[in-house]
Amino acid sequence: MEAPQYVAARVQRALAEDERTHELGIRVDVRGEQLFLRGQVTGAERRALIADVAGEAAPGLTVHNEITVMDVRGPGEEERL
């Protein structure tokens, strides 16, 4: 069995290099047969894509997607000082 830190590095590299994600801001932790993804993204579709790529990079591990979706809004009214 491959060391957890190598599996995590492989998943992080896949997230960074895969054309569907190009993601550098996700933390990957491996504990036994469990893979945990943590961080923030701007949409639910992106969150799902990251989990898909991680699962492809680490087949056989159970992926726990703990990534949160940020609420991104447009600028509000102009602030007057």
PyMOL commands that set and color helices and strands:
alter all, ss='L'
color gray80, all
select helices_A, chain A and resi 4-17+44-57
alter helices_A, ss='H'
color red, helices_A
select strands_A, chain A and resi 27-31+34-41+62-69
alter strands_A, ss='S'
color yellow, strands_A
deselect
rebuild
show_as cartoon
